[in-house]
């Protein structure tokens, strides 16, 4: 593979990188998809109907269909939020990511397994250096690079932003789903807002058909996530379930201010910081980011103008920046203390809140209809904010 020539090398084969490679391959470009083998990212695995539709995800990839969510407060108050007439799909990242990579290959992308090392330039020639599975350095000549290699992206740190985005560290255990367990529902996701489980994020119990993801996240240095997951399993009555594997990884919480190096690199997915604050949702935004990075690369290849690479971030933030801003404020305020978490869960009991929340999540757009519902929510939020709501 040494010195093989490509139009674009995509570094990272998760949903973002695989989507970028797929878009580029379908456009007739010579694209390499470089992925480190054997990595499964810790992830709740939820995908909304908008993703399933836009990216043509087959029903066979869904290991569960979630019909409701349960919010759990620090005082064990529970609020169920049913999804009227719809569902949230759940996927196992191991099979989901591989499907996306193989689909890109079927459309013409070249799959390569290896570990990215660096980028070098000599005159008009740009090279991607990586170690193959035998540990031997290989190089790929390319015109452009899409960096989709995760929250700790080496591409991003070497080429765009040396510090990277702020992160929450997530840890989860994949366990066997109980066949009969009081309080457990294979069609419901449980979200736990409790400072003992997470002081600044949340814990989760997400069914995946025959398995369950039980996890927690926190940006607080020194917080013991493994212990919090152990405590969460005990709280959920899942201590006796067989543990299949444990995984941990950083999850970015804020998009980078720049996604390209002004020359030949554009970022996508976690490398660009596109995970939604408050919810931690990343798969949909990763795939959209991969699509937009690919479209920006196509524009750059067509026009020869490196400024086209800026279009990836510009178009993403135009479509989703306001949502990220709102969710960031929510996380900063509502997750800051158990007293506020208690009030946050209480707000979730409101039918207007439930309707607008699900509509926004399922369709990935702020709901413009039903303006009276927004007005009611505003006053209810203010009541809770100043302590007039029921705790």
C-alpha positions in Angstrom: 0.0 0.0 0.0 3.0 2.3 0.2 2.5 5.5 -1.8 -0.9 4.4 -3.1 -2.6 7.5 -4.4 -6.1 8.7 -3.3 -8.2 11.8 -3.6 -9.2 11.6 0.1 -8.0 9.6 3.0 -10.5 9.3 5.8 -8.9 8.6 9.2 -11.3 6.8 11.5 -14.0 4.2 10.6 -16.8 5.1 13.1 -20.2 6.5 11.9 -18.7 9.8 10.9 -15.7 8.5 9.0 -17.6 5.6 7.4 -20.3 8.1 6.2 -17.7 10.5 4.8 -16.0 7.6 2.9 -19.4 6.4 1.6 -20.4 9.9 0.3 -17.0 10.4 -1.4 -17.0 6.9 -2.9 -20.5 7.3 -4.3 -19.3 10.6 -5.9 -16.7 8.6 -7.8 -13.6 9.7 -5.8 -10.7 7.5 -4.9 -11.1 7.3 -1.1 -9.3 5.2 1.5 -11.0 4.5 4.9 -8.3 3.9 7.5 -9.6 2.3 10.7 -8.0 0.9 13.8 -9.2 -2.7 14.1 -10.9 -4.1 17.2 -12.2 -0.9 18.8 -15.8 -0.7 20.0 -16.8 2.8 21.3 -18.8 3.0 24.6 -22.2 4.2 23.5 -25.8 4.0 24.5 -26.6 3.2 20.9 -29.7 5.3 20.4 -30.5 6.5 16.9 -33.6 8.7 16.0 -36.0 8.1 13.1 -34.4 11.0 11.2 -31.1 9.1 11.1 -32.8 5.9 10.0 -34.5 7.6 7.2 -31.8 10.0 6.0 -29.0 7.4 6.1 -31.1 4.4 5.0 -30.5 2.2 8.0 -32.1 -1.3 7.6 -34.5 -2.5 10.3 -32.4 -5.6 10.8 -29.7 -3.4 12.4 -32.0 -2.4 15.2 -31.5 -4.6 18.2 -34.4 -2.9 20.1 -37.1 -0.3 19.6 -37.6 2.0 22.5 -41.1 3.3 23.1 -40.6 5.4 26.2 -38.0 7.0 28.5 -38.0 7.0 32.3 -36.4 10.0 34.1 -35.2 9.2 37.6 -34.5 12.0 40.1 -32.0 12.0 43.1 -35.0 11.3 45.4 -36.0 8.3 43.1 -38.9 10.1 41.6 -39.7 8.6 38.3 -41.3 10.3 35.3 -42.2 8.2 32.2 -42.1 9.9 28.8 -43.9 7.7 26.2 -43.2 8.2 22.5 -46.6 8.6 20.9 -46.7 6.7 17.5 -42.9 6.3 17.2 -39.8 4.7 18.5 -36.1 5.3 19.1 -33.9 2.6 17.5 -31.1 1.0 19.4 -28.0 -0.4 17.7 -24.9 -2.3 18.8 -21.9 -0.2 17.7 -19.9 -3.3 16.8 -22.3 -4.4 14.1 -23.6 -0.9 13.2 -20.2 0.6 12.5 -19.1 -2.4 10.5 -22.2 -2.2 8.4 -21.4 1.4 7.6 -17.8 0.6 6.7 -18.8 -2.3 4.5 -21.4 -0.1 2.8 -18.7 2.4 2.0 -16.5 -0.4 0.6 -19.3 -1.7 -1.6 -19.6 1.8 -3.1 -15.9 1.9 -3.9 -14.0 2.9 -0.9 -10.7 1.1 -0.1 -10.7 -0.2 3.5 -7.4 -0.3 5.3 -6.7 -1.4 8.9 -4.0 0.4 10.7 -3.1 3.1 13.3 -2.7 6.7 12.1 0.6 8.3 12.9 1.1 11.6 11.1 0.8 13.7 7.9 3.8 14.9 6.0 4.1 17.2 3.0 6.8 17.6 0.4 6.1 20.1 -2.4 2.7 19.3 -3.8 2.6 15.8 -2.3 0.7 15.1 1.0 1.2 11.8 2.7 -0.7 10.0 5.5 1.6 7.8 7.6 0.2 4.8 9.5 1.2 1.6 11.1 -0.3 -1.5 9.5 -1.4 -4.6 11.6 2.1 -5.9 11.5 3.4 -2.6 13.0 5.1 -1.6 9.7 4.8 2.0 8.6 2.9 2.6 5.4 2.2 5.8 3.5 -0.7 7.0 1.4 -0.5 9.9 -1.0 -3.6 12.0 -1.0 -5.1 15.4 -1.9 -7.2 15.8 1.2 -7.7 14.2 4.7 -10.9 13.8 6.7 -10.0 13.5 10.4 -12.7 11.4 12.0 -10.5 9.6 14.6 -12.5 10.4 17.8 -12.5 12.8 20.7 -8.7 12.4 21.2 -8.1 12.8 17.5 -4.4 12.9 16.5 -5.4 14.5 13.2 -7.1 17.3 15.0 -4.4 17.9 17.5 -1.6 17.8 14.9 -3.4 19.9 12.2 -6.2 22.0 13.6 -6.5 22.4 17.4 -3.7 21.2 19.7 -6.0 21.1 22.8 -9.1 19.4 21.4 -12.7 19.8 22.7 -13.7 19.7 26.4 -14.9 16.2 27.2 -17.0 14.1 29.5 -15.5 10.7 30.2 -18.0 7.9 29.8 -17.9 4.3 31.1 -20.4 1.5 30.7 -20.8 -2.2 31.2 -22.6 -4.4 28.6 -24.6 -7.0 30.5 -26.9 -9.8 29.6 -30.6 -8.6 29.6 -32.6 -10.1 32.5 -35.4 -12.3 31.4 -37.7 -11.2 34.2 -36.7 -8.3 36.5 -39.1 -6.0 38.4 -38.6 -2.5 37.2 -36.7 -3.4 34.0 -38.4 -2.8 30.7 -36.7 -3.9 27.4 -38.7 -1.2 25.5 -37.7 1.7 27.8 -34.5 3.7 28.4 -33.9 4.8 31.9 -32.0 8.1 32.5 -30.7 8.7 36.0 -30.2 12.3 37.2 -28.5 11.8 40.5 -25.3 13.4 41.8 -24.1 10.1 43.3 -24.3 8.4 39.9 -22.9 11.5 38.0 -22.1 14.9 39.6 -22.4 16.7 36.2 -24.0 14.4 33.7 -26.3 11.4 34.1 -26.4 7.6 34.3 -28.2 5.3 31.9 -29.8 1.9 31.5 -30.4 1.3 27.8 -31.8 -2.0 26.6 -30.2 -3.5 23.4 -32.4 -6.6 23.0 -30.4 -9.5 24.5 -28.0 -7.0 26.2 -28.2 -3.8 28.3 -25.8 -0.9 28.4 -25.4 0.4 32.0 -23.2 3.5 32.2 -22.4 6.9 33.5 -20.3 9.9 32.5 -18.6 12.8 34.2 -16.1 15.6 33.5 -15.2 15.8 37.2 -11.6 14.7 37.7 -11.3 11.9 40.3 -14.9 10.8 40.1 -15.1 7.0 40.2 -17.2 6.0 37.2 -16.7 2.3 37.7 -18.1 2.6 41.2 -21.0 4.7 40.0 -21.9 2.1 37.5 -21.7 -0.6 40.1 -24.1 1.5 42.3 -26.4 2.1 39.3 -26.6 -1.6 38.6 -27.5 -2.3 42.2 -30.1 0.5 42.1 -31.6 -1.0 39.0 -31.6 -4.5 40.3 -29.1 -5.7 37.8 -26.2 -6.7 40.0 -26.7 -10.4 39.2 -26.7 -10.0 35.5 -23.6 -11.4 33.7 -21.1 -8.7 32.5 -20.0 -9.2 28.9 -17.6 -6.4 28.6 -16.5 -3.0 30.0 -15.6 0.1 28.0 -14.6 3.7 28.6 -13.9 6.7 26.4 -14.0 10.5 26.3 -17.1 12.2 24.8 -16.7 15.7 23.5 -19.1 18.3 24.8 -18.5 21.3 22.6 -17.8 21.8 18.8 -14.4 23.1 18.0 -14.2 26.7 16.7 -12.5 25.5 13.6 -12.7 22.2 11.7 -10.1 22.6 9.0 -6.5 23.6 8.7 -7.0 25.9 5.7 -5.1 23.5 3.4 -6.0 19.9 3.2 -7.6 18.6 6.4 -11.2 18.8 7.6 -12.6 17.2 10.8 -15.8 15.3 11.4 -17.6 13.6 14.3 -16.1 13.4 17.7 -12.8 14.9 16.3 -14.8 18.1 15.6 -16.6 17.9 19.0 -20.1 17.3 17.7 -21.8 15.5 20.5 -24.9 17.2 21.9 -24.5 18.7 25.3 -26.9 17.5 28.1 -28.0 14.4 26.1 -24.6 13.1 25.0 -26.2 12.1 21.7 -23.5 11.6 19.1 -24.3 9.1 16.3 -26.7 11.3 14.3 -24.5 14.3 14.6 -21.4 12.3 13.7 -23.0 11.0 10.5 -24.3 14.4 9.5 -20.8 15.8 10.2 -19.2 13.1 8.1 -21.6 13.9 5.3 -20.9 17.6 5.5 -17.1 17.0 5.6 -17.3 14.9 2.5 -19.4 17.5 0.7 -16.9 20.2 1.7 -14.1 17.9 0.4 -15.9 17.4 -2.9 -16.2 21.2 -3.3 -12.6 21.6 -2.5 -11.5 19.0 -5.0 -13.8 20.5 -7.7 -12.7 24.1 -7.3 -9.2 23.7 -5.9 -10.1 26.2 -3.2 -9.1 25.1 0.3 -11.6 27.7 1.8 -14.3 25.2 0.7 -13.3 23.0 3.7 -14.9 25.6 6.0 -18.3 24.7 4.6 -18.5 21.6 6.8 -18.6 23.6 10.1 -20.6 26.5 8.6 -23.4 24.2 7.4 -23.4 22.1 10.5 -23.7 25.0 12.9 -26.3 26.7 10.7 -28.5 23.6 11.1 -27.7 22.5 14.6 -25.7 25.3 16.4 -28.8 26.7 18.1 -29.8 23.3 19.5 -26.2 22.8 20.8 -26.3 26.2 22.5 -29.6 25.5 24.2 -28.5 22.0 25.4 -25.3 23.5 26.7 -27.2 26.0 28.8 -29.5 23.1 30.1 -26.5 21.0 31.1 -24.8 23.9 32.8 -27.8 24.9 34.8 -29.9 21.8 35.5 -27.1 19.3 36.1 -25.3 21.5 38.6 -27.0 20.2 41.8 -29.3 17.6 43.0 -31.9 20.2 44.0 -31.9 21.4 40.3 -31.9 17.8 39.0 -35.0 17.1 41.1 -36.8 20.1 39.5 -35.6 19.1 36.1 -37.2 15.7 36.4 -40.4 17.4 37.7 -40.5 19.5 34.6 -40.3 16.4 32.4 -43.7 15.3 33.8 -45.3 18.1 31.8 -47.0 16.9 28.6 -46.0 20.0 26.6 -42.3 19.4 27.6 -42.7 15.7 26.6 -44.2 16.5 23.2 -41.7 19.2 22.2 -38.8 17.1 23.5 -39.6 14.0 21.5 -40.5 16.0 18.4 -37.1 17.8 18.5 -35.2 14.6 19.2 -37.0 12.5 16.6 -36.8 15.0 13.8 -33.7 16.9 14.8 -35.3 20.3 14.5 -36.5 22.8 17.0 -40.3 22.6 17.0 -41.9 25.7 15.5 -45.5 24.6 15.7 -47.7 24.9 18.8 -46.3 28.3 20.0 -48.7 28.3 23.0 -46.8 25.2 24.3 -43.5 27.1 24.2 -45.1 29.9 26.1 -46.5 27.5 28.8 -43.1 25.8 29.1 -41.4 29.2 29.5 -43.6 30.1 32.5 -43.3 26.6 34.0 -39.5 26.8 33.6 -39.5 30.1 35.4 -41.6 28.8 38.2 -39.2 25.9 38.7 -36.2 28.1 38.4 -37.4 30.4 41.2 -38.5 27.5 43.4 -42.3 27.7 42.8 -42.6 24.3 41.1 -43.3 21.1 42.9 -39.9 19.5 43.8 
